[in-house]
Amino acid sequence: MFVRPAPWLHDRLVAWMHRETGPWRHGGSTLSRHAALLRPGDVLLVESRTRLGRLIKTATRSPWTHVALYAGYLHTHPDPELRRLHARHAPDLRGPLIVEAELGIGTRLMPLAKYDTNHVRICRPRGLSEAQRTAVLHHALRRLGLDYDLRHLWDLARLLHPWFLLPRRLGSSLARPERAAAPQTICSTLIAEAFASVGLTVHSHAALVHGVLPGQRPDDPRLITPGDFDLSPHFDIIKPPCAPEWRPRPAPARPAWLAALAAELRRLPPRARGWGRSLMQSFAHR
């Protein structure tokens, strides 16, 4: 039986798991600079260097530890329901926004610039119309305010890495149909359910390899991890430019005293010009 820790212990555990460790292996994504390349409904895979991220990498065997959904400029969105949900949950936020579920915070709207310093991959759903993309956003934004399901995360880790003392079937909530409608969620399940609402299903790679529990299906959104969006054939990888257009660097201007020295060398006799030219080149390379 899963027992929720006391509030003070829960808060300390969350702070400890969110603490960043180790240097970055990749440069920042600067996503906010490329917001014009993104479309509402794009999926953002994030690699973090927190303790929680390291645990997720070990459990899923994937570099992607978090997933968010790009919502775009909700305060100017043509759909009135999306504008209403934005005004209800995050009226002070402007600019490009994302929807995510995060441990210790829950489901919320956040600025796209939050992950400018992270390694991020953009996955674009294939074959969805604008109406379907709007429906995906509707489903995700209606879940704003839900808590993060720590029990779900624990059972998913046991499913991916069964241990003889804690077998994956013992007390798991993932095989219970009533848990599918629980008022809690995790980041990957939130987004997988949003796409499943328009008929785009994401399959769990671990379930396809290791099997599932009785009553489960590989396309169950509760079994999805962030890396499954990267492996899914229903998503294209979008690569924004990582650097400005290259231009050749102009040659440095010759100092005035070096130009005067070159003029004087041209006045020397032919035999002395070679020695003077070599001397001038040695000064020029210093």
C-alpha atoms as one frame of an Amber mdcrd trajectory, in Angstrom:
protein
   0.000   0.000   0.000   1.335   3.404  -0.989   1.460   5.876   1.884   1.842
   9.578   1.098   4.591  11.119   3.239   3.902  13.934   5.679   3.675  17.400
   4.046   7.003  18.616   5.462   8.759  15.429   4.375   7.082  15.586   0.957
   8.238  19.184   0.418  11.813  18.371   1.406  11.842  15.310  -0.824  10.569
  17.333  -3.789  13.192  20.058  -3.218  15.936  17.418  -2.997  14.804  15.727
  -6.221  14.637  19.062  -8.101  18.188  20.036  -7.151  20.454  20.209 -10.198
  23.632  18.140 -10.259  26.502  17.833 -12.694  27.516  19.944 -15.702  25.525
  20.280 -18.904  26.480  17.961 -21.758  24.647  20.111 -24.305  24.182  23.799
 -24.939  20.943  25.656 -24.329  18.050  25.428 -26.751  17.121  29.150 -26.785
  13.600  28.056 -27.691  12.105  31.489 -27.115  14.176  32.802 -30.040  12.621
  30.211 -32.351   9.015  30.516 -31.183   7.971  31.438 -34.729   8.997  27.942
 -35.880   6.756  26.220 -33.330   3.100  25.365 -33.841   0.474  24.878 -31.102
   0.374  21.175 -30.338   4.109  20.555 -30.761   5.706  18.352 -28.107   8.863
  19.488 -26.316  11.129  16.785 -24.883  13.413  18.110 -22.139  16.618  16.682
 -20.714  17.207  17.878 -17.167  20.154  17.378 -14.838  18.193  17.173 -11.592
  18.229  14.175  -9.296  14.721  13.314 -10.473  15.902  13.541 -14.073  18.740
  11.110 -13.381  16.293   8.632 -11.860  13.972   8.935 -14.864  16.892   8.410
 -17.255  17.848   5.235 -15.396  14.273   3.928 -15.341  13.396   4.734 -18.969
  16.854   4.309 -20.547  16.261   7.537 -22.455  17.902  10.974 -22.233  14.483
  12.680 -22.129  13.223  13.240 -18.595  10.295  15.615 -19.085   7.736  16.486
 -21.745   5.674  19.633 -22.283   3.066  20.727 -24.817   3.493  23.973 -26.732
   0.313  26.066 -26.435   1.427  29.237 -28.227   0.005  32.723 -27.626  -3.150
  31.829 -25.739  -4.183  35.389 -24.907  -4.653  36.083 -28.641  -5.795  32.603
 -29.704  -8.856  32.663 -32.022 -10.599  30.005 -29.930 -12.629  31.713 -27.134
 -12.523  28.647 -24.850  -8.720  28.606 -24.864  -8.646  32.332 -24.092 -11.044
  31.726 -21.198  -8.919  28.919 -19.758  -5.836  31.109 -20.063  -7.539  34.013
 -18.300  -8.675  31.667 -15.536  -5.379  29.922 -14.787  -2.599  32.291 -15.903
  -3.926  35.781 -16.748  -0.565  37.447 -16.084   1.400  35.289 -18.529   1.866
  36.635 -22.045   3.929  35.447 -24.947   4.480  31.819 -26.012   3.345  29.343
 -23.332   3.632  25.619 -22.620   1.467  23.166 -20.658   3.250  20.772 -18.314
   2.814  18.643 -15.200   5.712  18.914 -12.740   6.443  17.182  -9.461   5.626
  19.359  -6.461   3.762  21.935  -8.567   1.148  20.096 -10.617  -0.298  20.913
 -14.037   0.192  24.527 -15.067   0.997  27.019 -17.828   4.571  28.277 -18.059
   6.552  30.561 -20.404   8.403  28.857 -23.229  11.617  30.595 -22.099  11.702
  28.358 -19.012  13.669  25.756 -20.970  15.990  28.097 -22.868  18.987  26.663
 -21.010  17.956  22.998 -21.376  18.612  20.449 -24.067  15.240  20.237 -25.852
  13.898  18.271 -28.816  10.839  19.405 -30.785   8.416  16.656 -31.901   5.630
  17.647 -34.274   2.513  15.428 -34.587   2.079  14.178 -38.105  -1.143  14.602
 -40.063  -3.167  16.638 -37.565  -5.436  19.422 -38.787  -5.680  22.783 -37.067
  -9.003  21.739 -35.543  -7.383  18.610 -34.082  -4.484  20.629 -32.697  -6.973
  22.947 -31.022  -8.782  19.912 -29.577  -5.470  18.653 -28.137  -4.968  22.005
 -26.423  -8.542  21.916 -25.125  -7.958  18.528 -23.504  -4.641  19.563 -21.937
  -5.804  22.956 -20.638  -8.879  21.435 -19.024  -6.464  19.470 -16.821  -4.805
  22.601 -15.465  -4.643  22.607 -11.692  -4.323  18.832 -11.240  -1.714  17.565
  -8.784   1.279  15.487  -9.814   0.661  11.761  -9.299   3.664  10.534  -7.323
   2.041   7.102  -6.924   1.795   6.798 -10.709   5.486   7.650 -11.102   6.461
   5.041  -8.499   4.378   2.279 -10.099   5.680   3.154 -13.563   9.270   2.853
 -12.304   8.450  -0.583 -10.855   6.908  -1.623 -14.146  10.040  -0.662 -16.072
  12.432  -2.154 -13.493  10.775  -5.042 -11.600  12.530  -6.150  -8.426  12.032
  -9.406  -6.600  11.052  -7.639  -3.366   8.710  -5.209  -5.141   7.268  -7.031
  -8.166   5.549  -4.775 -10.654   2.155  -6.445 -10.184   2.029  -6.054  -6.382
  -0.366  -3.216  -5.537   0.213  -1.442  -8.867  -2.290   1.301  -9.703  -1.565
   1.114 -13.439  -3.787  -1.935 -13.983  -6.785  -0.487 -12.124  -9.404   1.033
 -14.440 -10.649   3.406 -11.737  -7.199   5.034 -11.496  -7.459   6.194 -15.112
  -9.858   8.948 -14.013  -7.844   9.973 -10.941  -7.575  13.753 -10.313  -3.799
  13.526 -10.705  -1.435  13.008 -13.615   2.199  13.030 -14.764   3.728  14.928
 -17.674   3.814  12.144 -20.280   0.356  10.782 -19.442  -1.169  14.279 -19.639
   0.058  14.787 -23.199  -0.529  11.202 -24.361  -4.174  11.480 -23.248  -4.534
  14.785 -25.105  -3.393  13.224 -28.386  -5.431  10.067 -27.796  -8.527  12.289
 -27.622  -8.090  13.058 -31.356  -7.142   9.502 -32.343  -3.334   9.797 -32.309
  -2.035   7.059 -30.012   1.481   6.754 -28.610   2.727   3.269 -27.747   4.891
   2.431 -24.765   8.217   1.103 -26.021   8.923  -0.602 -22.681   5.520  -2.340
 -22.758   6.150  -3.594 -26.283   9.517  -5.029 -25.211   8.822  -6.310 -21.685
   5.068  -6.903 -21.814   2.240  -5.369 -19.820   0.192  -6.234 -16.789  -3.171
  -8.001 -17.110  -5.794  -5.572 -18.337  -3.243  -3.176 -19.880  -2.534  -2.211
 -23.479   0.740  -0.868 -24.931  -1.087   2.308 -25.993  -2.397   3.009 -22.467
  -1.469   6.680 -21.772  -0.551   5.719 -18.199   2.389   3.644 -19.532   3.886
   6.391 -21.710   7.269   7.936 -20.860   8.844  11.067 -22.426  11.121   8.958
 -24.631   8.114   7.258 -26.268   7.265  10.490 -28.105  10.768  10.471 -29.565
  10.381   6.855 -30.758   6.818   7.214 -32.040   6.449   7.169 -35.854   3.557
   9.641 -35.532   5.889  12.537 -34.647   8.472  14.332 -36.793  11.652  15.815
 -35.331  11.950  19.564 -35.961  15.440  21.067 -35.834  15.563  24.865 -35.519
  18.743  26.693 -36.551  21.236  26.613 -33.689  23.416  29.520 -34.890  23.066
  32.655 -37.067  24.058  32.559 -40.707  27.834  32.220 -41.075  29.701  35.087
 -42.652  33.444  35.295 -43.318  35.328  37.457 -40.870  36.918  40.519 -42.530
  40.690  40.676 -42.557  42.105  42.819 -39.729  43.241  46.278 -40.772  47.021
  46.802 -40.960  48.280  49.200 -38.277  49.423  52.624 -39.508  53.003  52.119
 -38.305  53.219  48.800 -40.187  51.952  50.438 -43.382  54.584  53.182 -42.998
  57.281  50.533 -42.493  56.195  48.759 -45.692  56.475  52.029 -47.593  59.998
  52.551 -46.294  61.001  48.994 -47.255  60.047  49.650 -50.839  62.673  52.399
 -50.907  65.486  50.061 -49.822  67.901  48.399 -52.266  66.777  44.989 -53.588
  69.213  43.051 -51.367  67.913  44.664 -48.182  64.224  44.213 -48.998  64.204
  40.470 -48.177  65.577  41.026 -44.663  63.210  43.925 -44.054  60.214  41.987
 -45.337  60.870  39.064 -42.972  61.259  41.501 -40.073  57.938  43.148 -40.918
  56.155  39.757 -41.051  57.498  38.825 -37.625  56.044  42.029 -36.178  52.729
  41.474 -37.983  52.191  38.013 -36.364  52.786  39.206 -32.803
